[in-house]
Amino acid sequence: MSDLSAFFAQNAAADSTEEFIVSDRFKGKDGLPISWQLRSISAAEDEECRKAATKRNKGKGGQTVTEISTEEYLAKVAVACIVYPNLKDAELQKSYGVIGADSLLRKMLLAGEYVGLVQKVQELNGYDKDMSELVDEVKN
């Protein structure tokens, strides 16, 4: 048997953090784009995001059907991974006229910037293959 101490919490590598330029539109005093700071999340944090994006609806025959909103889930994961800027800052939210970090993120970014951020967040959390690649692997 191998030594299990490598799996102890204190011996596991820390969460990954990475800087990423989400948009060239946000510039510092030096005129250069400001990097956003992103972090990876645990499977438990991911599950919290998934649960928050899941709705229970009444289906046919009174059956309860659970549905996950992919858009809402991805937004919640992105928000959980963003360390800087602080999307929970009330002044920042107020400047965009929104309440809530999810709403702020969608309001701050252009559509393509948002998609790029979500892709980077997925990559940072180990989802660096798209679903079609995974399906192809399973088929083979």
Long-range contacts (C-beta under 8 A, 24 or more apart in sequence): 15-39, 15-40, 15-41, 15-42, 16-40, 16-124, 17-83, 18-120, 18-124, 20-117, 20-120, 22-109, 22-113, 22-116, 22-117, 22-120, 23-109, 23-110, 23-113, 25-110, 25-113, 36-82, 36-84, 36-85, 36-117, 37-82, 37-83, 37-84, 38-81, 38-82, 38-83, 38-120, 38-121, 38-124, 39-81, 39-83, 39-124, 40-81, 40-124, 40-125, 40-126, 41-77, 41-80, 41-81, 41-125, 45-80, 46-77, 46-125, 48-80, 49-73, 49-76, 49-77, 49-80, 52-76, 72-102, 74-118, 75-102, 75-105, 75-106, 76-102, 77-118, 77-121, 77-122, 77-125, 78-105, 78-117, 78-118, 78-121, 79-105, 81-121, 81-124, 81-125
